[in-house]
Amino acid sequence: MIEALASALPSYTVPSATLAHSRHYMPVPGGKPTLVMDAWAQVGTGELWVHWPVDLDSAQAALLAKLVASLDYLGRAESWVEGRLLGANESAPRANVIAYEQAAPGPSADTSEMELVPLAAPLSPEQYRLWREQGAPAPETDAGKRTKAQQKGRMKEQAPFPETLLDAMQWDTARWKDLGWSQAPGLQRVLYRRPKQALAAWIPSVAPAATGGPIADTVLLALATPSGNRSALPALSRTLPQAEILHKSLVAHSGRQGSVAPALSGCDAEQRPLKGHRHAHILPLDLDRDGHLDHVLLWAPMGFDRAALEAVHSLRVTWTKGGAGELRVAVAGQAWRKDLKPGVEGLERYLAPARIWVSLSPFVPPRFLKKNGANSAQGQIESELLTRGLPKPERIRLAAFPAPEDLPESQAAHFRHYIRRRQRGGQPPPQDCGWFVTLEFAEMVLGPLCLGYGSHFGLGLFVGRTG
């Protein structure tokens, strides 16, 4: 049965699917938890059809039907399946994934909608017989450069080879790797034509609110590089420009729906700026404290409605100036800030109530500094707190740079290098200076807390201190 199926390349009918992934931290004994990204193709209720252009006798067909019905998973243990052999009187759908050598598209075929993907397939019985007769060399061996004695010795070292395809299928990975082979015996890689939209990105729908109003006021986005290299993520000092780039993308995505959501643009339908600080704050975060931005917190006191959230969910990539390519963006979660519960490692210090708050990014005064009065650094901080409906602090401490005990070394090292001037349409600060600030309140204050120039783009961001 195995040899009969291997005598011809199969074709496939794949259902509509979308890419998906989960992220979780894997505990490491005695070490720091490791972020694991687990990817899969979400097919819903779709079916995968495999077509073999071969004739099986009744015994072979019965055996294949029994094996297919016994399949628990396909490809990986988490991919549960139910399989069956197509009945003699049942018709199969047309194959849409065909081996490149078999496709032979005609002049009218539209190959622009297809892409090539490599798949593993067994050698045919004749190919396998020739492979064994030639001494079963590894695909990348330099057998042609060896003398006959060397080749004979090599064959002796590798013997015995699996006699049949069925034997080859029962070899584990360690066995053929010990022989220096780069792939399993009896295997070949075949190029197949597949529709380009076979794994089209799916924009998740946003459940509408009962009243049509805001659905959530807080969204957490996760950032990743295509390679997964965390050290290639933007440095903490690039908080302001990264937030501006992301804001431009969000506004563009929202504009595709007609009008830009006010929570994202900061303007009403007549393009008049919204008063107060009710619209979106785009706050890049370093949750694992390695000095690189890995998440972005979107927070709008006015709330995000359906249109705004659809724009956020549709965003897939952003960029960084001078970076090596795109940054991938994924929605990690959304909620009302008041309903958030502890659980996301590193996020609590931005959102949880605290009495003492210390600067994470520099506080840049929004007005020209004066030595005393309302336009002093302290006076401007108090004014900013008042406009946000927050209480006046009992104590305000200002410093040019953070003390070592105030911030982790990886974050304190970036403080003096923070970019403090907007580059994408915003006005420059009245004075290009930044302060490290400690605020002590008489009561608990709920985060996020951000003050001053560029506070909607990550400047003047504070973290709570429990001690």
C-alpha positions in Angstrom: 0.0 0.0 0.0 2.8 2.4 0.9 4.6 1.8 -2.4 1.4 2.1 -4.4 0.7 5.5 -2.9 4.3 6.6 -3.4 4.2 5.8 -7.1 2.5 9.1 -7.8 2.6 12.6 -6.3 -0.6 13.5 -4.5 -2.5 16.8 -5.1 -4.5 18.6 -2.4 -7.6 20.7 -1.9 -7.0 23.1 1.0 -9.8 25.1 2.7 -9.8 28.8 3.4 -7.6 29.5 6.4 -6.0 32.3 8.3 -2.8 32.5 10.3 -3.0 32.6 14.0 -0.7 32.4 17.0 -0.7 32.4 20.8 1.9 33.8 23.1 2.8 32.6 26.6 5.7 32.6 29.0 7.3 29.2 29.5 8.7 28.7 33.0 12.4 28.0 33.0 13.7 26.3 36.2 16.1 28.7 37.9 15.9 31.3 35.1 13.7 33.9 33.5 10.5 32.7 31.8 10.9 32.5 28.0 8.3 34.0 25.6 6.9 31.2 23.3 5.0 32.0 20.1 2.9 29.1 19.0 1.6 29.5 15.4 -1.0 27.5 13.4 -3.4 27.8 10.5 -7.0 28.3 11.6 -9.3 26.4 9.2 -12.6 26.5 11.1 -14.9 23.8 9.8 -12.9 23.4 6.5 -11.7 20.1 5.2 -8.3 19.0 3.7 -8.6 16.6 0.8 -5.6 14.5 -0.4 -5.9 13.1 -4.0 -3.8 10.1 -5.1 -4.1 9.3 -8.8 -3.5 5.5 -8.1 -5.6 2.4 -8.1 -5.6 0.3 -4.9 -6.9 -3.2 -4.7 -9.6 -4.0 -2.1 -7.2 -5.1 0.6 -5.0 -2.0 0.2 -8.1 0.3 0.2 -9.4 -1.4 3.3 -6.1 -1.0 5.1 -5.8 2.7 4.1 -9.4 3.4 5.2 -8.6 1.9 8.6 -5.4 3.9 9.0 -7.0 7.2 8.0 -9.9 6.6 10.4 -7.3 6.0 13.2 -5.6 9.3 12.7 -5.7 11.4 15.9 -3.6 14.4 14.7 -1.9 15.6 11.5 1.5 17.2 11.6 1.6 18.0 15.3 0.0 16.7 18.5 -2.2 19.8 18.9 -3.7 19.5 15.4 -6.6 17.1 16.1 -8.2 15.6 13.1 -10.9 13.2 12.0 -10.1 11.4 8.8 -12.0 9.1 6.4 -11.5 7.6 2.9 -13.8 8.9 0.2 -16.4 6.4 -0.8 -16.6 4.9 -4.3 -19.7 6.9 -5.2 -18.7 10.2 -3.7 -17.2 13.0 -5.7 -14.2 15.0 -4.6 -13.7 18.8 -4.9 -11.2 20.1 -7.5 -7.6 20.2 -6.3 -6.1 23.6 -5.8 -2.6 22.6 -4.7 -0.8 20.7 -7.5 2.8 19.7 -8.0 4.6 22.2 -10.1 5.7 19.5 -12.6 2.2 18.3 -13.0 0.4 21.7 -13.2 1.7 22.6 -16.7 -0.4 25.8 -16.9 -1.6 26.7 -20.3 -1.4 30.1 -21.9 -4.7 31.3 -20.3 -3.7 30.1 -16.8 -3.3 33.0 -14.3 -0.1 32.1 -12.5 0.1 35.5 -10.8 -2.5 34.2 -8.2 -0.3 31.2 -7.4 2.8 30.8 -5.3 5.4 28.0 -5.0 5.7 26.1 -1.7 8.0 23.1 -1.0 6.4 20.0 0.4 7.9 16.6 1.5 7.0 13.5 -0.4 8.3 9.9 -0.5 10.4 8.7 -3.4 8.7 6.4 -5.8 9.5 2.7 -5.5 11.8 2.9 -8.6 13.6 6.0 -7.3 14.0 4.3 -3.9 15.5 1.2 -5.5 18.1 3.3 -7.4 18.9 5.3 -4.2 19.8 2.1 -2.4 21.8 0.7 -5.3 23.9 3.9 -5.4 24.8 3.3 -1.7 22.1 5.6 -0.3 24.3 8.8 -0.3 23.1 11.7 1.7 21.7 14.4 -0.6 24.6 16.8 0.1 27.5 14.3 0.2 30.6 14.8 -1.9 30.6 11.1 -3.0 31.8 12.0 -6.5 35.1 13.3 -5.1 35.9 10.1 -3.2 38.1 7.3 -4.4 36.5 3.8 -4.8 38.1 2.7 -1.5 36.7 5.7 0.3 33.3 5.2 -1.2 33.3 1.6 -0.2 34.3 2.5 3.3 31.6 5.1 3.4 29.0 2.6 2.3 30.2 0.2 4.9 29.8 2.8 7.6 26.2 3.6 6.5 25.0 0.0 6.0 22.5 -1.4 6.6 20.2 1.0 4.8 16.4 0.6 5.1 15.3 -2.0 2.6 11.9 -0.6 1.9 10.0 2.7 2.1 8.1 1.2 5.1 11.4 0.6 6.8 12.6 4.1 6.1 9.4 5.6 7.6 10.2 3.9 10.9 13.7 5.5 11.3 13.7 8.2 13.9 15.5 11.5 13.4 18.5 10.7 15.5 19.3 7.6 13.4 19.7 9.3 10.0 21.3 12.3 11.6 24.0 10.1 13.1 24.9 9.1 9.5 25.4 12.7 8.5 22.3 12.9 6.3 20.4 16.2 6.0 17.0 14.6 5.5 15.2 11.3 6.2 15.8 8.3 3.9 13.3 7.9 1.1 12.2 11.6 1.2 12.2 14.2 -1.5 11.1 17.8 -1.6 8.6 18.8 -4.3 7.5 22.3 -5.4 3.7 22.8 -5.4 1.6 25.6 -6.8 -0.7 27.0 -4.1 -3.2 30.0 -4.3 -1.6 33.1 -2.8 -4.7 33.7 -0.7 -4.7 30.3 0.9 -3.6 31.8 4.2 -5.1 35.2 3.9 -4.8 37.4 7.0 -8.1 37.7 8.7 -9.3 40.9 10.4 -11.0 39.8 13.6 -14.4 41.3 14.1 -15.1 43.6 17.1 -18.3 42.8 19.0 -20.5 45.9 18.9 -21.6 47.5 22.1 -25.3 47.4 23.0 -25.6 51.2 22.7 -23.2 51.7 19.8 -20.8 53.6 22.1 -17.4 52.8 23.4 -16.4 49.2 23.8 -13.1 49.5 25.7 -10.7 52.2 26.7 -7.5 50.1 26.9 -5.8 48.0 24.2 -2.4 46.2 24.5 -0.4 45.6 21.3 2.5 43.2 21.1 5.5 44.0 18.8 7.8 41.5 17.2 10.5 41.4 14.5 10.1 38.9 11.6 13.1 37.0 12.9 11.8 37.0 16.5 15.1 38.7 17.6 14.2 40.8 20.6 17.4 42.8 20.5 16.3 44.1 17.0 13.3 45.8 18.6 13.4 49.6 18.9 15.4 51.0 21.8 13.5 52.5 24.8 14.8 56.0 23.8 12.8 55.8 20.6 9.5 55.9 22.4 8.3 59.2 20.9 9.1 58.5 17.2 7.7 54.9 17.5 4.5 56.2 18.9 4.2 58.8 16.1 4.8 56.2 13.4 2.2 53.9 14.9 -0.3 56.8 15.3 0.1 57.6 11.6 -0.7 54.0 10.7 -3.7 53.9 12.9 -5.1 57.0 11.5 -4.6 55.7 7.9 -6.3 52.4 8.7 -9.2 54.3 10.3 -9.5 56.6 7.3 -10.1 53.6 5.0 -13.5 53.2 6.7 -14.6 56.7 5.6 -14.0 59.1 8.5 -11.2 58.8 11.1 -12.3 57.8 14.5 -12.1 60.8 16.9 -10.4 58.7 19.6 -7.5 58.0 17.2 -7.3 61.4 15.5 -7.9 63.7 18.5 -10.3 65.8 16.4 -14.0 65.9 16.0 -16.0 65.6 12.8 -15.2 69.2 11.9 -11.5 68.6 12.5 -11.5 70.7 15.6 -9.1 69.4 18.3 -10.8 67.6 21.2 -10.4 69.4 24.5 -8.7 67.8 27.4 -6.8 64.5 27.2 -9.7 62.2 26.3 -8.4 60.8 23.0 -5.8 58.1 22.5 -2.5 57.9 24.3 0.0 55.7 22.5 2.4 54.4 25.1 5.3 52.1 23.9 6.3 49.8 26.8 9.3 47.6 27.7 7.5 44.9 29.7 10.5 42.6 30.1 12.8 45.5 31.0 15.6 44.7 28.5 15.8 48.2 27.1 13.7 47.5 24.0 10.1 48.3 23.2 8.1 45.1 23.0 4.5 46.3 23.6 2.3 49.4 23.1 -0.5 50.4 25.4 -3.4 52.3 23.7 -5.4 54.2 26.3 -8.3 56.6 25.6 -10.3 58.0 28.5 -13.2 58.7 26.1 -13.1 55.0 25.1 -12.6 53.3 21.7 -15.8 52.7 19.7 -16.3 49.9 17.1 -14.7 51.9 14.2 -11.6 52.7 16.3 -11.1 49.2 17.4 -11.5 47.8 13.9 -8.7 50.1 12.8 -6.5 48.9 15.7 -7.3 45.2 14.9 -6.6 45.6 11.2 -3.1 46.9 11.9 -0.5 44.2 11.1 2.9 46.0 10.7 4.6 49.2 11.7 8.2 50.4 11.1 11.1 52.0 12.9 13.5 54.5 11.4 16.8 53.0 10.7 15.5 49.5 11.6 16.1 46.3 9.6 12.6 46.0 8.1 9.1 46.0 9.5 7.8 45.4 13.0 4.8 43.0 13.3 1.9 44.1 15.4 -0.7 41.9 17.1 -3.5 42.7 19.6 -2.7 41.1 22.9 -6.0 42.1 24.6 -8.5 44.9 25.2 -10.7 45.9 28.2 -11.9 48.7 30.3 -9.1 49.9 32.5 -11.2 49.7 35.6 -11.9 46.0 34.9 -8.3 45.0 34.4 -7.0 42.5 37.0 -3.3 41.7 37.8 -1.8 39.0 35.7 0.1 40.5 32.8 3.7 40.4 34.0 5.2 44.0 33.9 1.9 45.7 33.1 0.8 46.3 36.7 3.3 49.0 37.4 1.8 51.1 34.6 -1.9 50.6 35.5 -2.2 49.5 39.1 -3.1 52.1 41.8 -0.1 53.5 43.6 0.7 56.4 45.9 4.2 57.1 44.6 4.9 57.5 40.8 8.3 57.9 39.2 9.3 58.9 35.7 10.0 56.2 33.1 10.4 58.7 30.3 11.4 62.3 30.7 8.9 64.9 31.6 9.2 67.7 29.0 7.5 71.0 30.1 4.7 72.0 27.7 5.4 75.7 28.3 8.5 77.9 28.6 10.0 77.4 32.0 10.1 80.1 34.6 11.9 80.0 37.9 8.8 80.4 40.0 5.0 80.4 39.7 2.6 78.6 37.5 5.2 78.2 34.7 7.9 76.7 36.9 8.5 73.0 36.4 6.6 72.2 39.6 3.8 74.6 38.6 3.4 73.0 35.2 3.3 69.5 36.7 0.5 70.6 39.0 -1.4 72.2 36.2 -1.1 69.0 34.1 -2.5 66.9 36.9 -5.4 69.3 37.3 -6.4 69.1 33.6 -6.4 65.3 34.0 -8.6 65.4 37.1 -5.9 64.1 39.3 -5.1 65.3 42.9 -2.3 67.7 43.8 0.7 65.7 45.0 2.0 66.1 48.5 5.6 66.2 47.2 7.3 66.7 43.8 11.0 65.9 43.4 12.8 66.9 40.2 16.2 65.7 38.9 18.1 65.9 35.7 18.8 62.2 35.7 17.4 59.2 37.6 19.2 57.8 40.6 20.4 54.2 40.3 17.8 53.0 42.7 14.9 54.7 40.9 15.0 52.7 37.7 16.6 49.4 36.5 20.0 50.0 34.9 18.8 49.0 31.4 16.1 51.7 31.5 18.1 54.4 33.4 20.8 54.2 30.7 18.3 55.3 28.1 16.9 58.2 30.0 19.3 60.9 28.8 19.1 59.6 25.2 15.3 59.9 24.9 14.2 61.7 21.8 12.1 64.7 23.1 11.1 66.4 19.9 8.2 65.4 17.6 9.1 64.7 14.0 5.8 64.0 12.3 3.7 67.2 12.3 3.7 68.2 15.9 5.2 71.4 17.3 8.6 71.2 19.0 8.7 71.6 22.7 9.2 75.2 24.0 12.4 74.1 25.6 14.2 70.9 24.7 14.8 69.6 28.2 13.6 66.6 30.2 13.2 66.0 33.9 13.1 62.9 36.1 10.2 63.4 38.4 8.9 61.6 41.5 5.3 62.3 42.6 4.0 61.4 46.1 0.2 61.6 46.6 -1.8 61.4 49.8 -4.1 58.8 48.1 -3.8 56.0 45.6 -3.8 57.2 42.0 -4.8 54.9 39.1 -2.5 54.6 36.1 -1.6 55.1 33.4 -0.1 58.5 34.4 1.6 60.6 31.7 2.2 64.4 31.8 3.7 67.2 29.7 4.7 67.6 26.1 4.4 64.4 24.0 2.4 62.7 26.8 0.1 61.2 24.2 3.1 59.6 22.5 5.0 58.1 25.5 6.9 61.1 27.0 6.3 62.0 30.6 5.2 58.4 31.4 5.3 57.3 35.0 5.4 53.9 36.7 3.9 53.2 40.1 6.1 52.2 43.1 4.7 50.0 45.8 7.5 50.4 48.3 
